[in-house]
Amino acid sequence: MAIRKLIGKASLKPSYAYLIEKKREGHEFTEEEVRNIVDSILDNEMPDFQMAALIMAIFFKDMSAQETAVFADEMIVNGETLELSHITRPKVAKYSTGGVGDKTSMILSAIGAACGVVVPGMSSPDEDFVLTVHDKLSSIPSFKTKLSLDDFQKQLGKVGCAICEHDNRISPVDEKIFKMRQATATIPSLPLITASVLSKKFAVGADGLVVDVKWGNGSFLRDIEQAKQLARTITRVARVMKHRCVALVTDMNQPLGNSVGMGLEVLETLDFLRGKGTEDMKEIVLKLGMEILRLAGVAGSTLSAKQSVERAIEDGSAYRKFLEMVRAQGGNAPWLEDPSKYPMPKHVRKLSAPKRGYVHNINAGMIARGVQILSSTASGKVDPYVGVTDVKKVGTQVKQGEPLLMIHYNDETNLDAAIDYLRNAYRLAPRRPNPPAIVVERVA
């Protein structure tokens, strides 16, 4: 672990008003100006109102790949960095913009490690949609979602993967910028998303990065063209930074997999690693997994990468690696090895189809919100074991009264409110719609 600090700051900084005006007029910042911006934000020298104006100017006028790369580099060197050169295995991180029912980070961490790739999984809430991967893993009793940088580094060397919450000593300026982006409705700023992602992933020792950019009603990116542009921006800037990066644009207009809910998604992860995954999960895990192995150099061709991913699941090595990671982070539960011991909620209720037809549209975001409401108990605590399963997918034919999904709950306090969201998430039609393509575009 190391910390690098900038040396020799400019003796005369341009005014913040000048920098705001320069970007407002669409001009490019110099390296020194980017350095001054990052320093000023980190040191709390730039007033909030001018920081907000600057971020808004960047939002509307964008930044070039070179500007964004310098911005990301400056965010890295102004914080701590992990030095993983003593780990000889290739190191590839995975980033997702987050989606409903997305278990791929848990699954791919295990598959990558089982195939000889170190997968550093330090992530922030902006990488998830409603339910974070930390929420899901925290459903495992005693699982530690927070690791010290030393423990994180040691676990990567020993196990090959770790999933924990972002440490604010890594790219500390990003937290300040992200809060301002939230306050100024500039979250979708492509250069700021890119700088945030790349600074955090490369600061923890990753040599390469595989990106899953999700678009649709179950993601914060609702426009497919914006998702494609983000994928292109991230890969382009990563190349400028001399890092390897591949991005897939994937569909998130319906939940991924069979379940939505904290513990239920961990349970589905375990089932998947035992070879029982749904078809949509198999497709996206296979394609992302192949990208990780090829980027890491442990597979020389598409075919060998495909075979390695499939073998890691078939021979149980990925499942065992996931259990090893969970135990290394303190997790312990009998249902990790015996699904029948999962603390299933006391009650189950089907969400009935109101008429005969085909599932034409699903609002995945509404399903996530329904599950979030369902998990809120009368005592104010969160029930990590509730959620929905057996989710009918777009294109499925259903009869009137047939379940669109199954609702698992313990507390009826918020049941009706949750059901309203779940019911309104589905739209049926008399004709079968064309099934959506899971992977829309690959950018390298």
C-alpha positions in Angstrom: 0.0 0.0 0.0 1.3 3.4 -0.9 0.3 7.0 -0.9 1.5 9.4 -3.5 1.3 13.2 -3.2 1.7 15.9 -5.7 4.8 18.0 -5.6 5.3 21.5 -6.6 1.9 23.1 -7.0 1.7 26.1 -9.2 2.5 29.3 -7.3 -0.3 31.2 -9.1 -3.6 29.5 -9.6 -6.2 30.8 -12.1 -9.4 32.1 -10.4 -12.3 29.7 -10.1 -14.5 32.1 -12.1 -11.9 31.9 -14.9 -12.0 28.1 -14.9 -15.8 28.1 -14.8 -16.0 30.5 -17.7 -13.4 28.6 -19.7 -15.4 25.3 -19.5 -18.7 27.2 -20.0 -17.3 28.4 -23.4 -16.4 24.8 -24.3 -12.6 25.1 -23.9 -10.3 22.4 -22.7 -8.5 22.5 -19.3 -4.7 22.2 -19.2 -3.1 19.5 -17.0 -2.1 22.2 -14.5 -5.7 23.6 -14.4 -7.1 20.1 -13.8 -4.5 19.6 -11.0 -5.5 22.9 -9.4 -9.2 22.0 -9.6 -8.7 18.6 -7.9 -6.4 20.2 -5.2 -8.8 22.9 -4.5 -11.8 20.6 -4.1 -9.8 18.2 -1.9 -8.5 21.0 0.3 -11.9 22.6 0.6 -10.6 25.8 -0.9 -13.2 26.0 -3.7 -16.5 27.4 -2.4 -19.5 25.1 -2.9 -21.3 27.5 -5.2 -18.4 27.7 -7.5 -17.8 23.9 -7.4 -21.5 23.5 -8.3 -21.1 25.9 -11.2 -18.0 24.2 -12.4 -19.6 20.7 -12.3 -22.6 22.1 -14.2 -20.3 23.6 -16.9 -18.6 20.2 -17.2 -22.0 18.5 -17.4 -23.1 20.6 -20.4 -19.8 21.1 -22.2 -18.1 17.7 -21.5 -14.4 17.0 -21.2 -12.1 15.4 -23.8 -10.6 11.9 -23.2 -7.3 13.6 -22.4 -8.8 16.0 -19.8 -10.8 13.1 -18.2 -7.7 10.9 -18.0 -5.7 13.7 -16.3 -8.7 14.3 -14.0 -8.8 10.5 -13.0 -5.0 10.4 -12.6 -5.1 13.4 -10.3 -7.9 11.8 -8.2 -5.7 8.7 -7.8 -2.5 10.4 -6.8 -4.3 12.6 -4.2 -5.2 9.5 -2.2 -3.9 6.1 -1.2 -3.1 3.5 -3.8 -2.6 -0.3 -3.4 0.6 -1.7 -4.6 -0.2 -5.3 -5.7 3.0 -6.0 -7.7 3.9 -8.8 -5.2 0.8 -10.7 -6.5 2.0 -12.3 -9.7 -1.4 -13.2 -11.0 -3.2 -10.8 -13.4 -5.5 -8.3 -11.7 -8.8 -7.3 -13.4 -11.6 -5.4 -11.8 -15.2 -5.4 -12.8 -17.5 -2.4 -12.7 -21.3 -2.2 -13.2 -23.6 0.7 -13.4 -26.0 -1.4 -11.3 -29.3 -3.1 -12.1 -32.2 -4.9 -10.5 -31.4 -8.5 -9.6 -27.8 -8.2 -10.7 -25.7 -10.8 -9.0 -22.9 -10.8 -11.5 -20.3 -9.1 -9.3 -20.6 -11.9 -6.7 -20.5 -14.6 -9.3 -17.7 -13.2 -11.5 -15.5 -12.5 -8.5 -15.6 -16.2 -7.7 -15.2 -17.3 -11.3 -12.3 -15.0 -12.0 -10.4 -16.1 -8.8 -11.1 -19.8 -9.6 -9.5 -19.2 -13.0 -6.4 -17.5 -11.7 -7.4 -13.9 -11.9 -7.3 -11.5 -8.9 -10.6 -9.6 -8.8 -10.4 -6.5 -6.5 -14.0 -5.7 -5.6 -14.0 -2.5 -3.7 -17.3 -0.7 -4.7 -19.4 2.3 -4.0 -23.2 2.7 -3.7 -23.2 4.4 -7.2 -22.4 1.0 -8.6 -25.8 -0.4 -7.6 -29.5 0.3 -8.2 -31.6 0.4 -4.9 -30.0 -2.7 -3.4 -26.2 -2.7 -3.2 -24.0 -5.7 -3.4 -23.1 -5.0 0.3 -26.7 -5.1 1.3 -26.9 -8.5 -0.3 -23.8 -9.9 1.3 -24.7 -8.4 4.7 -27.6 -10.9 4.7 -24.9 -13.5 5.5 -24.5 -13.5 9.3 -21.2 -11.9 10.4 -20.1 -11.0 6.9 -17.8 -8.0 7.0 -18.6 -5.5 4.2 -15.9 -3.2 5.5 -12.2 -4.2 5.3 -9.1 -2.2 6.1 -6.8 -1.6 3.1 -4.3 -4.0 4.6 -6.9 -6.8 5.1 -8.3 -6.1 1.6 -4.8 -6.5 0.1 -4.0 -9.6 2.1 -7.3 -11.3 1.1 -6.6 -10.6 -2.6 -3.3 -12.3 -2.3 -4.7 -15.3 -0.4 -8.2 -15.8 -1.9 -8.0 -13.9 -5.2 -11.1 -11.9 -4.6 -12.8 -9.6 -2.1 -16.0 -7.6 -2.2 -16.1 -4.7 0.3 -17.2 -1.1 0.6 -15.1 1.7 -0.8 -12.5 3.1 1.5 -12.6 6.9 1.3 -8.8 7.1 1.5 -9.0 5.8 -2.1 -9.7 8.7 -4.5 -11.0 10.9 -1.6 -11.9 13.8 -3.8 -14.5 11.6 -5.6 -16.7 11.6 -2.5 -16.9 15.4 -2.5 -17.6 15.6 -6.2 -20.2 12.8 -6.1 -22.1 14.6 -3.3 -22.1 17.8 -5.3 -23.3 15.8 -8.4 -26.2 14.5 -6.3 -27.1 18.0 -5.1 -26.9 19.5 -8.6 -28.7 16.8 -10.6 -25.5 16.1 -12.6 -25.1 12.4 -11.8 -25.3 11.5 -15.5 -22.2 13.5 -16.4 -20.2 11.1 -18.5 -16.7 12.5 -17.9 -17.3 12.7 -14.2 -18.7 9.1 -14.1 -15.7 8.0 -16.1 -13.1 9.7 -13.9 -14.8 8.4 -10.8 -14.9 4.8 -12.0 -11.3 4.7 -13.4 -9.7 6.5 -10.4 -11.3 4.1 -7.9 -10.7 0.9 -9.9 -7.1 1.6 -10.9 -6.1 2.9 -7.4 -6.8 -0.5 -5.9 -4.3 -2.2 -8.1 -6.3 -3.4 -11.1 -4.4 -3.7 -14.4 -7.5 -4.0 -16.5 -11.2 -3.3 -16.2 -14.3 -5.0 -17.5 -17.4 -2.7 -17.5 -21.0 -3.6 -17.6 -23.0 -0.6 -18.6 -26.7 -1.3 -18.0 -29.5 0.7 -19.6 -33.2 0.6 -19.1 -35.9 1.2 -16.4 -33.9 -0.9 -13.9 -30.8 1.3 -14.1 -30.0 5.0 -13.7 -29.2 5.1 -17.4 -32.6 5.1 -19.1 -31.4 6.0 -22.6 -29.5 3.4 -24.7 -27.5 5.9 -26.6 -26.2 7.5 -23.4 -25.3 4.0 -22.2 -23.3 3.3 -25.4 -21.6 6.7 -25.1 -20.6 6.0 -21.5 -19.1 2.6 -22.5 -17.1 4.3 -25.3 -16.0 7.1 -23.0 -14.8 4.8 -20.3 -12.8 2.5 -22.7 -11.3 5.5 -24.5 -10.2 7.2 -21.4 -8.8 4.0 -19.9 -6.6 3.6 -23.1 -5.3 7.1 -22.6 -4.4 6.1 -19.0 -2.5 3.1 -20.5 -4.9 0.5 -19.0 -6.8 -2.3 -20.8 -10.6 -2.0 -20.7 -13.6 -3.7 -22.3 -17.2 -2.6 -21.9 -20.5 -4.4 -22.6 -23.8 -2.5 -22.9 -26.5 -4.7 -21.4 -30.3 -4.6 -21.1 -31.9 -3.8 -17.8 -35.5 -3.5 -18.7 -36.4 -6.5 -16.6 -34.9 -8.1 -13.5 -31.8 -10.2 -14.1 -32.2 -13.8 -12.9 -34.9 -15.4 -10.9 -35.1 -13.3 -7.7 -34.9 -9.8 -6.2 -34.0 -9.4 -2.6 -30.9 -9.3 -0.4 -30.5 -12.8 0.9 -32.5 -14.3 -2.0 -30.0 -13.0 -4.4 -27.1 -14.5 -2.5 -29.1 -17.8 -2.5 -29.5 -17.5 -6.3 -25.8 -16.8 -6.6 -25.0 -20.0 -4.8 -27.5 -21.9 -7.0 -25.9 -20.4 -10.1 -22.4 -21.5 -9.0 -23.8 -25.0 -8.5 -24.9 -25.0 -12.1 -28.5 -24.0 -11.7 -28.6 -20.5 -13.3 -31.4 -19.0 -15.4 -30.7 -18.5 -19.1 -30.3 -14.7 -18.9 -27.8 -15.0 -16.0 -25.9 -17.7 -17.9 -25.5 -15.5 -21.0 -24.4 -12.4 -19.2 -22.0 -14.2 -16.8 -20.5 -16.1 -19.6 -19.9 -13.1 -21.8 -18.5 -10.9 -18.9 -16.5 -13.8 -17.6 -14.9 -14.4 -21.0 -13.9 -10.7 -21.2 -12.3 -10.9 -17.7 -10.2 -14.0 -18.6 -9.2 -12.7 -22.0 -8.3 -9.3 -20.6 -6.2 -11.0 -17.9 -4.4 -13.1 -20.5 -5.3 -16.4 -18.9 -7.3 -17.4 -22.0 -5.9 -17.0 -25.4 -9.0 -17.2 -27.4 -12.8 -16.8 -27.1 -13.3 -20.5 -27.1 -10.8 -21.2 -24.4 -12.2 -18.3 -22.3 -15.7 -19.8 -22.7 -14.5 -23.3 -21.7 -12.7 -21.9 -18.7 -15.7 -20.1 -17.4 -18.0 -23.1 -17.9 -15.4 -25.5 -16.3 -15.1 -23.3 -13.2 -18.8 -23.7 -12.6 -19.1 -27.4 -13.6 -16.2 -28.6 -11.4 -17.4 -26.5 -8.4 -14.2 -24.5 -8.1 -16.0 -21.2 -8.5 -18.6 -22.2 -5.8 -15.8 -23.2 -3.5 -14.0 -19.9 -4.2 -17.1 -17.9 -3.3 -17.4 -19.8 0.0 -13.7 -19.1 0.7 -14.2 -15.4 0.1 -17.3 -15.3 2.4 -15.5 -17.1 5.2 -12.4 -14.9 4.8 -14.7 -11.9 5.4 -16.3 -13.6 8.5 -19.5 -14.9 6.9 -21.0 -18.0 8.4 -24.4 -19.5 7.7 -25.6 -23.1 7.3 -27.6 -22.2 4.2 -24.4 -21.3 2.3 -23.8 -25.1 1.8 -27.4 -26.3 2.3 -30.0 -24.1 0.7 -32.8 -25.9 2.5 -31.6 -24.1 5.7 -32.1 -20.6 4.3 -34.5 -18.7 6.7 -37.3 -18.5 4.2 -40.0 -15.9 5.3 -43.1 -17.3 7.0 -45.5 -16.2 4.3 -45.6 -16.5 0.5 -48.1 -14.9 -1.8 -48.4 -15.0 -5.6 -48.8 -11.9 -7.7 -51.6 -13.1 -10.0 -51.8 -12.2 -13.7 -55.0 -10.1 -14.1 -55.7 -11.5 -17.5 -54.4 -13.9 -20.1 -51.6 -12.7 -22.4 -47.9 -12.3 -22.8 -45.6 -10.4 -20.5 -44.9 -7.4 -22.7 -43.1 -5.0 -20.4 -41.6 -5.1 -16.8 -40.6 -2.0 -14.9 -37.6 -3.4 -13.1 -37.2 -0.3 -11.0 -40.7 -0.6 -9.6 -40.0 -4.2 -8.6 -36.8 -3.1 -6.8 -38.8 -0.4 -5.0 -41.5 -2.9 -4.1 -38.9 -5.2 -2.6 -37.3 -2.3 -0.7 -40.7 -1.4 0.8 -41.4 -5.1 1.7 -38.1 -5.4 3.6 -39.0 -2.4 5.8 -40.5 -3.7 9.1 -42.7 -2.1 11.7 -39.8 -2.0 14.1 -37.8 0.1 11.5 -35.3 -2.6 10.9 -34.6 -4.1 7.5 -35.5 -7.8 6.9 -32.7 -9.1 4.6 -34.5 -12.4 3.8 -37.7 -11.2 2.1 -38.2 -10.5 -1.6 -39.6 -12.0 -4.8 -38.8 -15.1 -6.7 -39.9 -17.0 -9.9 -40.0 -13.7 -11.8 -41.8 -14.2 -15.1 -39.8 -12.6 -18.0 -40.7 -10.5 -21.0 -42.2 -12.8 -23.7 -43.6 -15.4 -21.3 -47.2 -16.4 -21.8 -49.4 -16.5 -18.7 -53.0 -17.4 -18.0 -55.3 -15.3 -15.8 -54.6 -16.0 -12.2 -51.2 -17.5 -12.9 -48.3 -16.1 -10.8 -46.2 -13.3 -12.3 -43.9 -13.7 -9.4 -43.9 -15.0 -5.8 -43.7 -12.6 -2.9 -42.0 -13.8 0.3 -42.5 -11.8 3.5 -42.6 -11.9 7.3 -44.2 -8.5 8.1 -47.5 -7.4 6.6 -47.0 -3.7 7.6 -46.0 -2.6 4.2 -47.3 -5.5 2.2 -50.1 -3.7 0.4 -47.8 -0.8 -0.6 -45.2 -3.2 -1.9 -47.8 -5.2 -3.9 -49.0 -2.0 -5.6 -45.5 -1.4 -6.9 -45.1 -5.0 -8.0 -48.5 -5.2 -9.7 -47.9 -1.9 -11.6 -44.5 -3.1 -12.8 -46.1 -5.6 -15.2 -47.8 -4.9 -18.5 -49.5 -7.8 -20.4 -50.4 -7.8 -24.1 -52.2 -10.2 -26.5 -49.2 -10.7 -28.7 -45.7 -12.0 -27.9 -43.1 -9.2 -28.0 -39.7 -9.7 -29.4 -37.3 -10.8 -26.6 -34.8 -8.1 -25.8 -31.1 -8.7 -26.5 -29.2 -9.0 -23.3 -25.9 -7.7 -24.7 -26.5 -4.7 -26.9 -23.0 -3.7 -27.8 -19.3 -4.5 -27.1 -16.8 -1.7 -26.9 -13.1 -2.3 -26.6 
